[in-house]
């Protein structure tokens, strides 16, 4: 056997070992990742509850009633999901602008409060299947001279800090060039923004239609909603990226609730009609 042949055999053996080693490592990593994902649901069941992070001033999705209790559409959905999972649910008010940090730090287990799906959020959050589609609407004072987005010139426009409403307006360069100061005024709570709208300190509030209509129903003489909007977006539930098994379980239960009519009943309670995305 000549030397060249021996060297060839040795090199071939080394390459085979390297390929086998890499494949084994990938398989191990894949198995480890899968186990991690599977444990997300087990950890919730072991804990006996999951913690929902929310803005508790966001009716009718999640807010405090006159007795200080947290109630709302998303609250009822989450309670029913937890019941069917055989666990409890805890509702924890958070700073909405810091919601992703609260989720990834383990302070909460899900973000469930009229959370809209955006490309930027998809990079940070694992989303459930969408369950509502809502317009990003414009609310102005009832006697306002604003009738469309084209009337925004020199006006003060507001949105909630960290909201998709804020992201959509600031992404519209034409609008940003029109509005006063070239900036959207940010509020931590929509209640504060609407109070300033009533007082004439701002001219318009960009808000999810479902939430906006609830506020308008409380004070119909003070506000009007324009036909113009900033497009439709989907509501979904936000999970940590690695919590695939937990996400899959909630998706399955929500699908069951849609199928058996439970989700529609909850929707009719809070919106007066079934607005669940099928």
C-alpha positions in Angstrom: 0.0 0.0 0.0 1.6 3.3 -1.1 1.9 6.4 1.1 -0.5 8.5 -0.9 -3.3 5.9 -0.4 -2.6 5.7 3.3 -2.7 9.5 3.6 -6.0 9.5 1.6 -7.6 6.9 4.0 -6.5 8.9 7.1 -7.9 12.2 5.7 -11.2 10.5 4.8 -11.5 9.1 8.3 -10.9 12.5 9.8 -13.5 14.1 7.6 -16.0 11.4 8.5 -15.4 11.9 12.2 -15.8 15.7 11.9 -19.1 15.3 9.9 -20.4 12.7 12.4 -19.4 14.9 15.3 -21.2 18.0 13.9 -24.3 16.0 13.1 -24.4 14.5 16.6 -23.9 18.0 18.2 -26.7 19.4 16.1 -29.0 16.5 17.0 -28.1 17.1 20.7 -28.8 20.8 20.4 -32.1 20.2 18.6 -33.1 17.7 21.3 -32.1 20.1 24.0 -34.1 23.0 22.4 -37.1 20.7 22.0 -36.9 19.7 25.7 -36.6 23.3 26.7 -39.8 24.1 24.7 -41.6 21.2 26.2 -40.7 22.3 29.7 -42.4 25.7 29.2 -45.8 24.1 29.6 -44.7 21.8 32.3 -43.3 24.7 34.3 -46.6 26.5 34.2 -48.5 23.4 35.3 -46.0 22.8 38.1 -46.3 26.4 39.2 -50.1 26.1 39.1 -50.7 29.4 37.4 -49.5 31.7 34.7 -49.0 35.5 35.1 -50.6 37.9 32.5 -48.9 41.3 32.1 -51.3 44.0 31.1 -52.1 47.8 31.0 -54.9 48.0 33.5 -56.3 51.2 31.9 -57.1 49.6 28.6 -60.9 49.0 28.4 -62.6 46.9 27.4 -59.6 44.6 27.0 -58.3 44.9 30.6 -59.1 47.6 33.2 -60.3 48.2 36.7 -64.0 48.5 37.5 -65.5 50.8 40.1 -64.5 48.3 42.9 -60.9 48.2 41.7 -61.1 44.7 40.3 -59.4 44.0 37.0 -62.0 43.0 34.4 -62.4 43.0 30.6 -62.6 41.0 27.4 -59.0 39.6 27.5 -59.4 39.0 31.3 -62.4 36.7 30.7 -60.6 34.9 27.8 -57.6 34.3 30.0 -59.6 33.1 32.9 -61.4 30.5 30.7 -58.2 29.4 29.2 -56.6 28.9 32.6 -59.7 27.0 33.8 -59.4 24.6 30.9 -55.7 24.2 31.5 -56.3 23.3 35.1 -54.3 26.2 36.5 -54.9 29.7 38.0 -54.2 33.0 36.3 -52.8 36.1 37.9 -53.1 39.6 36.3 -50.2 41.9 36.8 -50.2 45.6 35.7 -47.0 46.5 34.0 -45.4 49.5 32.3 -46.6 49.0 28.7 -43.5 50.6 27.2 -41.4 47.9 29.1 -43.6 44.9 28.3 -41.0 42.9 26.5 -38.5 43.4 29.3 -41.1 42.3 31.8 -41.8 39.2 29.8 -38.2 38.2 29.1 -37.1 38.8 32.7 -39.7 36.3 33.9 -41.8 38.9 35.8 -44.8 37.8 33.7 -45.5 34.7 31.6 -47.6 36.3 28.8 -48.5 39.7 27.4 -52.3 39.5 26.9 -54.0 42.9 26.6 -54.9 44.0 23.1 -51.4 43.3 21.9 -51.1 44.0 18.2 -48.8 42.0 16.0 -46.0 44.1 14.3 -42.9 43.1 12.4 -40.7 44.6 15.0 -42.4 42.8 17.9 -42.1 39.5 16.0 -38.4 39.8 16.4 -38.8 39.9 20.2 -42.0 38.0 21.0 -43.5 34.6 20.1 -47.1 35.3 19.1 -50.2 33.1 19.4 -52.7 32.8 16.6 -54.5 36.1 16.2 -58.0 36.3 17.7 -59.2 39.9 16.8 -58.6 42.2 13.9 -58.9 45.9 14.8 -58.3 49.3 13.0 -55.9 51.8 14.4 -58.4 54.6 14.6 -58.3 58.4 15.1 -60.4 60.0 17.8 -60.9 63.8 18.0 -63.1 66.1 19.9 -66.8 66.1 18.8 -66.5 69.8 17.6 -63.1 69.3 16.0 -62.4 70.7 12.5 -60.3 67.6 11.8 -62.2 65.3 9.4 -59.3 63.3 7.9 -55.6 62.8 8.2 -55.1 65.5 5.6 -56.3 68.0 8.3 -53.4 67.2 10.7 -51.3 70.1 9.5 -50.0 72.0 12.6 -52.0 69.7 15.0 -50.8 67.9 18.1 -51.3 64.2 17.7 -51.0 61.7 20.6 -50.7 57.9 21.2 -49.7 55.6 24.0 -46.0 55.1 24.6 -44.8 51.7 23.3 -48.0 51.1 21.4 -48.4 50.0 17.8 -50.5 53.1 17.2 -47.4 55.2 18.0 -45.2 53.1 15.8 -47.6 53.4 12.8 -48.0 57.2 13.0 -44.2 57.8 13.4 -43.5 55.5 10.5 -45.7 57.7 8.2 -43.2 60.4 7.1 -45.9 62.5 5.4 -47.9 62.7 8.6 -44.9 63.4 10.7 -44.0 66.3 8.4 -47.5 67.8 8.9 -48.0 67.6 12.6 -46.9 70.3 15.1 -43.3 69.9 16.1 -42.9 66.8 13.9 -43.4 64.6 16.9 -46.2 62.4 18.3 -47.0 63.2 22.0 -46.7 60.1 24.1 -48.8 59.1 27.1 -48.4 56.2 29.5 -52.2 55.7 29.6 -55.0 56.5 27.1 -57.1 57.9 29.9 -54.6 60.7 30.3 -54.5 61.3 26.5 -58.3 61.5 26.3 -58.5 63.9 29.2 -56.1 66.2 27.4 -58.1 65.8 24.2 -61.3 66.9 26.1 -59.3 69.8 27.6 -58.1 70.9 24.2 -54.4 70.4 25.0 -54.1 67.9 22.1 -56.0 67.6 18.8 -56.2 63.8 18.1 -55.5 60.5 19.7 -54.5 57.4 17.7 -56.0 54.3 19.3 -57.1 50.7 18.7 -60.7 50.9 17.4 -62.1 48.4 19.9 -60.7 50.4 22.8 -61.6 53.8 21.3 -65.2 52.8 20.8 -65.4 51.8 24.4 -64.2 55.2 25.6 -66.5 56.9 23.2 -69.5 55.0 24.6 -68.7 56.4 28.0 -68.7 60.0 26.7 -70.5 60.1 23.3 -71.0 63.8 23.4 -67.2 64.5 23.7 -65.6 62.5 21.0 -65.9 61.4 17.4 -64.0 58.8 15.4 -62.8 59.6 11.9 -63.4 57.3 8.9 -59.7 57.6 8.2 -57.4 55.2 10.1 -53.9 53.9 10.1 -54.8 50.4 8.9 -55.9 47.2 10.4 -53.8 45.1 12.8 -54.2 41.8 14.6 -54.5 41.2 18.3 -52.5 38.3 19.6 -50.9 36.9 22.9 -47.2 37.4 23.4 -44.9 34.7 24.8 -41.2 34.3 25.3 -39.5 33.0 22.2 -38.6 29.7 23.7 -42.1 29.0 25.2 -43.4 27.1 22.2 -45.2 24.3 24.1 -47.0 26.8 26.3 -48.0 28.9 23.3 -49.3 25.8 21.5 -51.4 24.8 24.4 -53.1 28.2 24.6 -53.6 28.2 20.8 -55.3 24.8 21.1 -57.6 25.9 23.9 -58.6 29.2 22.2 -59.4 27.2 19.0 -61.7 25.0 21.2 -63.4 28.1 22.7 -64.0 29.5 19.2 -65.4 26.2 18.0 -67.8 25.7 21.0 -69.0 29.3 21.0 -67.5 30.4 24.3 -65.2 33.0 22.7 -68.2 34.5 20.9 -70.2 34.8 24.1 -67.4 36.7 25.8 -67.1 39.0 22.7 -70.8 39.7 22.8 -70.6 40.6 26.5 -67.9 43.3 25.9 -68.5 44.5 22.3 -72.2 43.7 21.8 -71.3 41.4 18.9 -69.0 38.6 17.9 -65.7 40.1 16.6 -63.5 37.0 17.1 -61.2 36.3 14.1 -62.1 32.8 12.8 
